[in-house]
Amino acid sequence: VLEMFIEFSEKFTISNLGKRGPAFASYIFAVAIMIVGTSFVELFGFRPPASDINFTIALAVMSFVIINAFGIYYTGFLGRLRWFFKPKAFMFPINIATHVIIPVSLSFRLFGNMFAGMVVMHLIYSVTYLSFVIPAALSIYFNLFHVGIQTYIFLVLTLSFMEETVVYGTKR
């Protein structure tokens, strides 16, 4: 089963980054396992780490560093610097601002959605404290399906930023 997930992460990164995809597959796999694995603690009544802003900021900063490190690796330092002046030189401040916003965007999006899912589950638990069928069914949705969707969104956004940096930053 683990091998299937690893192959899926490699195919997933190759579909987004082309021949450079396998270099990112291990990072994408590790982030997916981290988000999904730590979110399962909510099934046991604990607060999931993804509903804490510090956890999501750490994931976003890691993604930001990986994006820039591989951008420099594939395009060189000057190529990476040149990327900020595309398509015209006057775009430099706008490109810097949009690039600095990447970790903020990734972390707040993941935090907001995971925290909202946790709050909704706590509201359902408090309203239906005598019943266990309704919270159990909704818990499956919020702890499995919702976490899967948020993980997928985080990974797709990370890969799209990597694609912009690595694939479109190089000369074809």
Summary of the structure (lengths in Angstrom):
residues: 172
radius of gyration: 18.8
end to end distance: 37.1
largest distance: 63.8
contacts: 513
relative contact order: 0.16
helix: 88%
strand: 0%
